[in-house]
Amino acid sequence: MTTAATDQPRRRRFRVSRRVLPYLLSLPALLTCIGILIPFLTAVIYSLQRYRLSQPWARKFNWGENYLNFFTDPAFWNTLKVSVTYAFLTVTVELLLGLGIALLLQKRNRTNNFISIMLLMPLMTAPALAALMWKLMTNPGFGILSYFATLLGIQDFNWASDPQTAMLTVVIVDVWVYTPFIMILLLAGLRSLPPQPFEAAALDGVPRWFVFWRITLPMLTPFLLTATLFRVIESIQQFDIIYAMTQGGPGDTLTVFQVEAYLNFFQSTNVGRSAALLMILWAITYVLSNIFIKNWLRLREKQRGNA
Amino acid sequence: MYEKEKDLIDAYIRGSVSRRGMIKGLGALGLSTAAASVLLNASATRALAADFDWKAHAGKTVKLLLNKHPYTDAMIANIENFKSLTGMDVVYDVFPEDVYFDKVTAALSSGSSEYDAFMTGAYMTWTYGPAGWCEDLSQWVKDPAKTNPLYAWDDFLPGVIKSCAWNGVPGGALGSDDAKQWCIPMAYEQNNLTYNKRVFDANGIAVPTNLDELLDTAAKAKSVMNGGYGIGVRGSRSWATIHPGFLSGYANFDQKDLNIDADGKLSAAMNTDVSKEYHTKWVKMIQDSGAPDWSTHTWYQVGTDVGAGKSAMMFDADILGYFMNGTGNAEAGNLAFSAFKANSAAAAPTPNIWIWSMAMSSFSADKDATWYFLQWVTGPEHDLFGAQTMDLVNPARASVWADGAFRDKLSKSYSGYVEMHDASAPGASIKFTPQPLFFDLTTEWAATLQKMVAKEVPVDEGLDMLAESVNGQLKEAGLG
C-alpha cells in the first residue's frame, strides 16, 4: 500500500538565505519608493532649469533662478495668498460644520444612520463634476441659486464671475463636497470615545457645554487633527473645482498653486517655472504634514500616558 | 454603385455634362441630393487616382489624434474613400476640446510615436514647431513624387495658408519666403457679427457698422431682450478671449500686440492711446450690455446663448453662428450674419482667424504614408465633400467657395453668410505676432481685461501694467 504523500512528487521548497531575506522583503517598498522618487527628482531638476518647451534651444540650468524670481514676482505672492486663504477658509468652515453635524448625529439610531449615509452623497461626486453642477446652479440667467438670491432681494449676484464673490463661491462648492468627509471621520471618533467619563459627568450633573469643552473636544482632538491634516493637504493643492469654475479668474482672484502650475506647463509650456511652483507647494505640504503628525503623535502619547 | 448614375457623374467630372445637367439626370434616376453627393465624391476620388500612385503605401496604417468637431465628423464620414483610394487603414482617437490640447501636448512632449498626425490650431504650432514636435510639410508639398498633381496648392485662400507657415523667428512674418509649413488648413473661422434677425427686425434695430454703433446697438438690444443681454463675447481667463472678436476689432484700428524693433527684439504694443480708447469702449460694452457672468464665458456659452435667444448678437466665430442656426436651437433660422468693420475709417474688415489644421508628428514612424493622408484630407475633393455634404465650414479653398452648390446651400439657410465671408475674407488672417510666449501673454491680457471689466483696475493703468509685465517676460525669455 502506498500513501498519497509518496505518490506525489515532493515539492521543493525555495529557501532564501537569512542575509537576503530582509532585502527581499523590503523590495516592494523600495520599488514604490523609486517610482515616487524618479518623478520627484526629475521635477527638482526641471525646477532648477530655464526650460520652456517652446524654446528648447535655450534650455539650461539656472540654479535656483526660478525660485529667486518668485521673491520679486507679485503673481507668485498672489498665488501663495490665494492658496493659503482658500485652504484656511475651506478647512475652517468644513471643520465647524462637520463637527456640528457629527455631534447632531452622534446618537446611534436608524434615522441618524440613514442621514449620515445620505450626507455622504456629495463626497461620491467627482469634484470637477460638482463644480460644473454648481456652475449651472449659480448661472445668473437660469441658475436656481441665482433665482433664490433674487427672491431674497439680492440682485445681480454674479457668484464666481465677480472678483468680490468668486472666492466665496468656490469655498461653498468645496464645503459642499468635503464637509461629509470631516463629518464621517468625526462621527466615527465620537462614537468610539469611552462612555465612562460622559456617564460620570452625567451623574455629577455637569453642564453639557462644560462636557463638550472639557471632555468631548480634548478626547476628539486626534480625530480633529487627522481630519484637518487630510483636508489642509488636499485644499492647498486644490485644482479641479477652481479650474472647472473659473480657470483661476476673474483676473488673478483664484490662481492657486495647482492652477498656476498647470497653466504654466500645459498652456505656456514653461516647465521650469511650473516645476518650481510645485516644489514650493510640496515644501508647504511637507512642513504642514510634519507639524500635524508631530502634534498628533504628541497627543496620542499624552493620552496613553494619562490612560 | 449603380452604373447609370456612375456614368453620369463620371461624365460631369470629365466636364462633358454640366452641373445642372447632372443634377437633373440624377433627379430623374431617383437619387437624393445627399446620395448624389456621396456618389459624386466617390467619382472624384476615382478621378484623383488617375494621375498619381495613391497605392504606394497600401497596407500601412496611419493613426490620428482628433478633436471632437464637425470637421472631424466630415473627415470620418469620408474616410472610407481614402481607404479604398490608397489601400491604407486609418485609426483615430477623438477627444473633447476641453482636454484635447493637453492630450496633444502630453503625447508630443513625451516623444510618443503613437500618433502620426493630429489636428491643431496655427497658434499651437508656434510651440510645437520650434520644439521639434511637428514637421515642416513644405518638403512633401514641393515633392512631385509624393504629392498628387491635382492637390492645387494655390487653391488655398492666401491669408489662411500663410497663417499656418512661420519661419520660427520670434516676430517673423507669417507666410514669409523662409517660412516652414507647420500645418495645412482643413477649414477656418472668421470673427464677425452674428445677430438675431427676429429680434432686430421686431424692434427696428439696425445692424451696427462700427464699434461706436456696436456699443449703442448692444445697449438697445439689451433693453428689449427681457432678461437676456445685448452682446456675447468671450471672457474666460484664457488666450481664447483675446483672439476672436476682441482682436478682430483691435486689428481694424491698426493696433498690434507686439512691436518688433530693427534688431528683431519684441516689446508690448497694447498701451498706445488708440489701444486704450479701444479697450475703454470694449470694457464699457461688456459692463453695459454683456453677459452678467462674462468672465466665465468661453465660445460655448457665447454660442449657446445666441442660439437660445439669451443674447441678441455675438461678435465671435462666424461658424459658431452657423452651427447655432441649425435645428435643435431655439433661434434656429433666425440668426443672420454681417461682416464687421470696427473702425469706420478702415477700408475693410480685418477678422483674426482660427484655423483647424492637420499637422504631422515628428515622431511618426512612417511620414510618407502619413503625408498621403494629410494631402487627401486637406485636398480639394474632401474640402468640397465636407462643405457640400457635411459642416466643413468655412472651407479653406477658393474653389470650394466658388462652388455653386455650396454657395446655394449657405445662402438658402444662412442669411448673409456668403456676403459676410466674401467681404471679410480678403482681410482675414492671424493678427497676432508669432512668438513662443503667445499663450503666456494672451492669457495675461485676458486676465487684465477681466480686472478692467470688474473695475478692479482702470483701463489706462491696467494696460500700462500689462505692457510692463509683457516686456519683463519677453526680456526674461531673451526675446525683448
Interface residues (C-beta under 8 A of the other chain):
Chain A: R52 L53 S54 Q55 P56 W57 A58 N69 K135 N139 P140 G141 D156 N158 W159 A160 S161 D162 P163 M245 T246 Q247 G248 G249 P250 G251 D252 L263 F266 Q267 S268 T269 N270
Chain B: F101 D102 T105 S109 W126 T127 P130 A131 G132 G227 G228 G235 S236 R237 S238 W239 A291 P292 D293 W294 S295 T296 D305 K310 P436 L437 F439 D440 T443 A446 A447 T448 Q450 K451 V453 A454 E456 E476 A477 G478
